[in-house]
Amino acid sequence: MINQLRADTYRLIHSVGFYVTLGLVIVYSALITKTKTVGGIMANGNEESLDRLARSNWTILDGIRGLTISASLLMYMVIGLFIITIGYEFSQQTYKNTLISGISRSSFILSKYITLLITIFISITAYFLTTIIMSLILGRSLGASLPNLLSTSVLTDITITFFISIVFSMGILILVVTNSIVISSIFIVVFPIGVTTVRMLANWKWLKYIDFFGASNEVSLGNLSISEFEPYIATCGVLLGVCIVLSLVSMREKEL
């Protein structure tokens, strides 16, 4: 698996698409920080909080909150990483050459997920780091003590990375089952919108546990405490585990 990780990493860092994606993420973050324009996929009821945040004199902490709320739209920027890391191989059926070379199917899937997780983390880190640098350039205050600001930044970075990786893990499962990059990509695009829309229209309370970005928005706006956030993390962890296991099982059943 280590060799596969090295190969995937080498291919990724020599891919123009990776740097284009990273550039888009940085520009998106800088625009939000500069204009104080916040938005994303979310349920109704946060309009007042968003309006208050948009009208406030932003600090660096406000910038991090604004980027957290807007993070759901990152899904449509970093989907390119999904295609580069694993989607292209399945669409072209070149993954069979990799499996024939000797790597196990389980190691193949796990290495792809780990590579994807690392690249998402790099992108999200750049996303939040940009708002900190941009805010300092604009002369904005910290908005909190330095340790609190750093811990909030790191925690938010890891949380958003985790949420996006879960959606991508479901995309990997669909890709392995269908061999279609189109179907898996459409699912990744539609899932966040679909969950939020159904949650609003059907008023199904249980959907809040898989409304990943809605949960992070509530925490960012101060409507959900860290202790109340724990069931969401637990649900996400179970869902991630199920997706990976099913992907491994499906991969083992595939014919070369």
N, C-alpha and C positions, 0 to 999 in steps of 0.2 A: 504493500500500500504506500510506503514511503516513496518508492520510485514513481508511482502514479501521481502522488502529490507533487513531486518535483517536476514531472512532465507537464502537469496541468498548470502549475505556477509559471513555468518557463513560457508556455504557450500564451498564458494570460498577460504577462508583463511585456510580451512582444506583440500584443494585439492592440491595434489602433482603437478598437471599440472600447477597451477598458479605460483608456485615457479620455476618450470622448465622454463616456459616462461620468467619470470623475470630474471632468470640466463642467458638465451640465449641473452636477450636484453642487459644486462650488459656486457657480453663477446663481443658481436658485437660492442658495443660502444667503449670498451677498445681497441679492435683490430684496429678499424678505427683511433682512436686517436694516438695509438702507431706507426702504419705503414704509416699514412697519405694516406691511400688508400680510395678513394672516388668513389662512383658509385651508380647507381639506375636506375629507370625507368624514362627516359626523352627523349624529342625530340632532334633532331640534332641541332647543332649550338652552343652548350655549350662546345665543346671539348677544345677550347683554354682556356676558363676560368677554366675548371677543371684541365687542365694541369698546368696552372699557380698556382692554389691553391695547387696542389700536390707537386710542386717543391719549394714552398715558405717555409720560416722558420716559422712554425706554432706558433701562439699564441693561447690563450684560445678562443678568438673570432673566429679565423680560424677553431678551432675544432668544435665550434657550427655550423659554416657555413657548414663544411664538413659533420656533422651529419644530418643537415637539408636536404642536397642533397641526402644523403643515406637513408633517412627516408622511402622512398617508399618501400624498402625491408622489413621494419618492419611489413608490412601487413602480410607477410607470417610467421612471428614469433608469432604475437599476435592473429592470427586466432584461436589459441587454446582457448583464452579467450571467443571467440564467441561460440565455441562448448561447453565449460564448463558452461557458463552462461545460454544459452537458447537452443542451438542446441541439446544437449543430451536429454532434456525433450521432444522435439518434435519428435526426432527419436524413442524414447521409448514410446511415447504417455502418459508419466507420467504427463504432464501439465494438463491433464483432472482431475487428483486427486486434484491438487491445486485449480482449478476452482470450483470443487464441494464443497471444504471446505468453500467457501463463498466469496472469493475475486472476484471483478468484472474483466471482461476481459480487460477493459481499464487500470485498475490499474496494472494488470499482465504485460501487454506489456510495460507500462511506467516504472515500477519497473525494468524490465529486461534491458531496454535501459539505465536507470540511473546507474544501477550496472555495465553495460558494459562500460559506459562513465567513471565512477570512476576508474575502473581497467585499462582502456587504459591510463588515465591521470597518474596513479601511474607508469605504465610501461614507459611512455614517459619521466616523470620526472626523473626516474632512468637512462634513456638513456642519457639525457643531464647532469645530475649530475655526471655521471661517467666520461664524458669527461673533466669536470671541475676539478675533483679530480685527474684524471690521468695526466692532463696537469700540475697541480701543482707539482705532484710527479716528472714529467719529467723536472721541472724547467722552464716551459714556462711562458712568460709574459702575462699580461691580454689582450693586443692588443687594449684596449679602457679604458675609465674611468670606475670605478667600477659600478656607477649607470647605465651607458649605457650598460655595459655587463650584468648586472642583468635584466634590462628591456628587452634586446634582448632575453635573455634566457627564461624568463617567457612568452613573446609574442610568441616566436617560439614554446615553449612547448604547449601552449594553441591552437595555429594554427594547429599543426600536430595532436593533439588529436582530434580537431574538424573535420579535413579532414578524418581521419581514422574512426571516429564515423559515418560520413555520408555514407561511403561505407558499414559499418556494418548495418546501418539503412536500406539500400537497401537490404542487406542480410537477415535482419529480415523480411522484407516484403515478400521476395521470400520464406522464410522458412514458414511463416504463410500461404501463398497461396498454396504451394506445399507439405508441411509437409516433405520435403526432405532436410536433412542436407547436402547431397552430392551436390544437385543442388545449394543450397545457398552458400556452401563453394567454389564450382567451380566458381560461379559468383564473389565472393569476390576476388579470385585469378586472374581471367581473366580481370575484369573491368579496373584496372589501365593500364594494358598492352594494352588492346583493345582500350581504348580512345586515348592513346598516338600514337599507331600504325595507327589508322584511321585518326587521326589529321595530321600525317606526309604524309600518302599516298593520302588522299583525299583533303588535304589542306583546310579543313573546319575551318574557323577562329573561329566560334562560339564554337567549342569544347574546346577552351582554357579555357572557364569558368567552365568546369567540369573536366578539366585536373588538379586535385587538387595538385598533387605533382609537376607537371610542374610549376604551379604558385608559389609554395613555393620555388622551385629552382631558379626561376627568381628573386624573392625578395632577396634570400640569396646571389646570384651572383651580386646583384646590378643593374640588368637589368629592375627591376620593382619597382617603388616607392610605398610607403604606400598608397598614395592617389589613384594611379592606381590600387591598390590591392582591393579597396573597392567593385567594381562591382563583383569580384570573391566571396567575403565573402557574399554579398547579394544573389547571385545565389545559393551558397551553403546553405544558411539559408532557402531559399524557397524550395529547393530540400529536405532538412532535414524535414521541416514541412510537405511536401506532403507525404513523405515516412511514417512518424509516423501516420498521419491521415489515410492513406490507410491501414496501418497495423492494426489500431484500428477498422476500418470498416470491414476489412476481418476477424478479430478475432471475432467480434460480430456475423458474419454470419456463423461461424463454428458450426458444430453439435458435441455435446459431446457423 
